């Protein structure tokens, strides 16, 4: 009596997606009594102070080498230089 049966009782990808959805889904909130300010245009929601965002940035090879020559922490040095350039 041979029959097809999966070695795993559930699909691990579906289980992971369900766990992620359960952990990241907020319960619906009651409508505010007063009108709130318009939502920010960012789809990520309100920014967390001090949080950083991962981005892809194309730099000239010479600029990259300049920041990497002192070793690890070059991303922080690039960030500091950009903040100084824009006056933050």
Secondary structure, 3 states (H helix, E strand, C coil): CCCCCCCCCCCHHHHHHHHHHHHHCCCCCCCCCCCCCCCCCCCCCCCCCCCCCCCCCCCCHHHHHHHHCCCCCHHHHHHHHHHHHHCC
